[in-house]
Amino acid sequence: MDEQAISIIIPTCNEESIIALTIEQLLALTEHSQRVEIIVSDASTDKTPDILSTFPVTLCNSPRGRAIQMNSGAQDAKGDILYFLHADTLPPKTFLEDIRYAVSSGKEAGCFRMHFDDDHPLMSLFGWFTQFPLMICRGGDQSLFVKRDLFKEIGGFNQTMLIMEDYDIIGRIEQRTPFHILDNDVTTSARKYRNNGIIPLQAIFGTIHLMYALGVNQSEIIRYYKAHVV
């Protein structure tokens, strides 16, 4: 049986400081694999697109907004499976095999567990919780795989959302089919925690979760985020 084609979709916005390393590592992980494409949906005003032009990836220009960018990348994708990955996150070495096996086993959507590139005990604890099937433990940093047909059926990401778009799409996926957490870990950057402080930032994220659960409008949540996170 032919391997299912996978489209890796990465939204970027002013990531000139990290994007080269991310793409280099991702290309190293996929260099011996067939039927894999990397699409970067970019909304940068810095040198990110210039850097990306030196790599064998598809560059998709998009208006700013993670949901909009990921939908734009999905429109250009040719894969049977869409894999959404943040620019500061690296998937496990076996991620292609893991995703293909999951889908061939009937799993239509899911994510990986996560750990941070920081050995602080609290960061390890936060990563440990991502193994549990609780919405409070989910997040876009864990990446997302979803069958292309299912993604189309649910209408993709909600482009009216500027934040919490990952929770929204997981909720809509779960209305159609179970959402699965795969055993391996992605590695994501702890840069926001280093910039803002571990406990203060986690408290901010907790407040944002509460605001979202209470139905606070997007503009208010964004205003709170921008006022507290650097």
C-alpha positions as MATLAB code, in Angstrom:
seq = 'MDEQAISIIIPTCNEESIIALTIEQLLALTEHSQRVEIIVSDASTDKTPDILSTFPVTLCNSPRGRAIQMNSGAQDAKGDILYFLHADTLPPKTFLEDIRYAVSSGKEAGCFRMHFDDDHPLMSLFGWFTQFPLMICRGGDQSLFVKRDLFKEIGGFNQTMLIMEDYDIIGRIEQRTPFHILDNDVTTSARKYRNNGIIPLQAIFGTIHLMYALGVNQSEIIRYYKAHVV';
ca = [
       0.000    0.000    0.000;
       1.288    3.453   -0.889;
       2.185    5.726    1.996;
      -0.317    8.467    2.626;
       0.957   11.886    1.601;
       1.541   14.316    4.469;
       1.536   18.099    4.181;
       3.402   19.818    7.013;
       1.977   23.319    7.466;
       3.875   25.908    9.513;
       2.447   29.390   10.200;
       5.138   32.043   10.657;
       5.168   35.702   11.591;
       8.506   37.463   12.107;
      10.474   34.358   13.028;
      13.784   35.310   11.395;
      15.721   34.380   14.525;
      14.600   30.746   14.613;
      13.087   29.707   11.285;
      16.310   28.549    9.601;
      17.119   26.124   12.414;
      13.551   24.832   12.508;
      13.488   24.135    8.772;
      16.972   22.601    8.796;
      15.954   20.193   11.560;
      12.656   19.368    9.888;
      14.336   18.686    6.544;
      16.797   16.376    8.295;
      13.888   14.424    9.787;
      12.096   14.085    6.450;
      14.967   13.764    3.952;
      14.554   10.005    3.459;
      10.754   10.080    3.379;
       8.480   10.021    0.380;
       5.251   11.922   -0.220;
       6.005   14.713    2.244;
       5.773   18.443    1.574;
       6.529   21.415    3.816;
       4.375   24.498    3.426;
       5.188   27.668    5.330;
       2.297   30.122    5.537;
       3.999   33.426    6.210;
       2.763   36.829    7.358;
       6.127   38.338    8.260;
       7.471   41.859    7.874;
      11.038   40.812    8.744;
      13.506   38.620    6.817;
      11.629   35.360    7.410;
      10.486   34.978    3.754;
      14.008   35.729    2.477;
      15.399   33.011    4.716;
      12.691   30.564    3.664;
      13.462   31.186   -0.010;
      16.791   29.392    0.475;
      15.079   26.129    1.481;
      13.114   23.528   -0.525;
       9.768   24.455    1.001;
       6.591   25.965   -0.418;
       6.134   29.557    0.738;
       2.540   30.718    1.015;
       1.939   34.419    1.661;
      -0.992   35.041    3.945;
      -2.661   37.777    5.970;
      -1.635   37.698    9.617;
      -3.510   35.465   12.035;
      -2.630   31.881   12.880;
      -6.049   30.484   11.924;
      -6.019   32.357    8.605;
      -2.439   31.301    7.895;
      -3.053   27.640    8.635;
      -6.151   27.625    6.427;
      -4.147   29.300    3.666;
      -1.472   26.643    3.938;
      -4.110   23.907    3.890;
      -5.551   25.309    0.666;
      -2.181   24.820   -1.031;
      -1.617   21.390    0.510;
      -1.716   18.235   -1.586;
      -1.453   15.706    1.227;
      -4.022   13.194    2.417;
      -3.021   14.187    5.961;
      -2.485   17.733    7.187;
       0.062   18.257    9.965;
       0.064   21.686   11.584;
       3.299   22.580   13.356;
       4.399   25.759   15.140;
       7.616   27.436   14.020;
       9.291   26.894   17.408;
       8.321   23.240   17.750;
      10.163   20.142   16.531;
       8.306   16.838   16.065;
       9.713   13.490   17.239;
      12.062   11.624   14.898;
       9.386    9.069   14.021;
       6.544   11.555   13.574;
       5.766   10.616    9.976;
       5.561    6.916   10.823;
       3.603    7.693   13.989;
       1.022    9.766   12.137;
       0.664    7.355    9.226;
       0.254    4.398   11.572;
      -2.343    6.279   13.607;
      -4.358    7.183   10.516;
      -4.095    3.684    9.048;
      -5.438    2.421   12.398;
      -8.539    4.566   12.044;
      -7.440    7.626   13.993;
      -8.551   10.671   11.983;
      -7.035   13.412   14.148;
      -4.788   13.946   17.110;
      -1.583   15.402   18.503;
       1.620   14.401   20.253;
       2.571   14.801   23.869;
       4.926   17.683   24.523;
       8.006   18.635   26.448;
       9.809   21.957   26.613;
      13.430   22.658   25.729;
      13.960   23.596   29.377;
      14.752   21.214   32.238;
      13.181   23.326   34.975;
      11.000   21.023   37.137;
       7.899   23.119   36.511;
       8.415   22.997   32.751;
       8.792   19.226   32.975;
       5.586   19.080   34.993;
       3.666   21.154   32.444;
       4.848   18.812   29.700;
       3.942   15.728   31.746;
       0.305   16.830   31.906;
      -0.013   16.791   28.097;
      -0.434   13.009   28.142;
      -3.913   13.353   29.624;
      -7.088   13.641   27.478;
      -8.242   16.898   29.059;
      -8.914   20.034   27.046;
      -7.046   22.164   29.596;
      -3.944   20.094   28.706;
      -4.222   20.708   24.962;
      -2.554   23.384   22.867;
      -1.270   24.154   19.407;
       2.313   23.635   20.593;
       1.560   19.897   20.635;
       1.016   20.097   16.851;
      -2.060   18.679   15.136;
      -2.596   15.998   12.535;
      -5.941   15.667   10.817;
      -7.162   13.871    7.740;
      -7.698   16.298    4.914;
     -11.306   15.196    4.353;
     -12.200   15.728    8.011;
     -10.522   19.147    8.009;
     -12.688   20.165    5.056;
     -15.847   18.729    6.606;
     -15.492   20.836    9.750;
     -14.565   23.971    7.808;
     -10.930   24.207    8.899;
      -9.833   26.706   11.521;
     -12.245   29.422   12.579;
     -10.717   32.529   10.990;
     -12.645   34.880   13.276;
     -10.525   33.602   16.162;
      -7.241   35.354   16.895;
      -6.500   33.200   19.927;
      -7.601   29.758   21.183;
      -8.200   28.617   17.604;
      -6.545   25.293   18.461;
      -9.040   24.546   21.248;
     -11.911   25.479   18.976;
     -10.912   23.101   16.195;
     -10.236   20.232   18.602;
     -13.714   20.733   20.052;
     -15.258   20.544   16.590;
     -13.166   17.489   15.715;
     -14.392   15.735   18.858;
     -17.990   16.289   17.730;
     -17.202   14.043   14.729;
     -14.555   11.591   15.919;
     -12.265   10.869   18.905;
      -9.152   13.013   19.251;
      -6.025   10.972   19.944;
      -2.833   11.777   21.864;
       0.119    9.888   20.410;
       2.799    8.487   22.715;
       5.845   10.399   21.458;
       6.746   14.000   22.344;
       7.244   17.121   20.314;
       9.834   19.538   21.669;
       8.693   23.131   21.899;
      10.478   26.305   22.868;
      10.082   27.686   26.370;
      11.066   31.160   25.145;
       7.819   32.806   26.296;
       8.272   31.346   29.779;
      11.856   32.592   29.888;
      10.729   36.066   28.806;
       7.744   36.336   31.118;
       8.545   34.078   34.065;
       7.265   30.533   34.468;
       4.615   31.058   37.145;
       3.397   34.465   35.894;
       2.961   33.184   32.336;
       1.170   30.031   33.452;
      -1.186   32.200   35.508;
      -1.834   34.339   32.423;
      -2.587   31.246   30.353;
      -4.912   30.004   33.076;
      -6.772   33.314   32.996;
      -7.072   33.122   29.203;
      -8.500   29.604   29.455;
     -11.061   30.856   31.962;
     -11.969   33.830   29.789;
     -12.459   31.518   26.812;
     -14.582   29.094   28.831;
     -16.759   31.969   30.054;
     -17.342   33.155   26.502;
     -15.381   36.409   26.723;
     -15.075   37.879   23.222;
     -11.884   37.528   21.240;
     -10.970   41.212   21.305;
     -10.982   41.227   25.116;
      -8.868   38.086   25.322;
      -6.378   39.478   22.815;
      -6.232   42.782   24.691;
      -5.478   40.916   27.930;
      -2.801   38.773   26.213;
      -1.025   41.726   24.626;
      -1.078   43.649   27.900;
       0.576   40.862   29.872;
       2.796   38.779   27.546;
       6.016   40.057   25.994;
];
